[in-house]
Amino acid sequence: MKNEYDFSKSVRGKFHRPGVKLSIPVYLDPKTLIFVDRLAKKRKADLSVVVNDMLRNSIQLIETMN
């Protein structure tokens, strides 16, 4: 690593894209992944759809308890 870097020709915000949504990866432990994968195959649905449905249902349940 250099002691100093020359940023005199750099452009501030060159790669910034306002409004861009990021997809954050979520890693499931092996047993959870197996369970959700089997459920997705049974429903003939995408794995992410099943996980989102499960999370959405959990959120609704928690909200009704509060």
Buried (B, 14 or more C-beta within 10 A) or exposed (E): EEEEEEEEEEEEEEEEEEEEEEEEEEEEEEEEEEEBEEBBEEEEEEBEEBBEBEEEEEEEEEEEEE
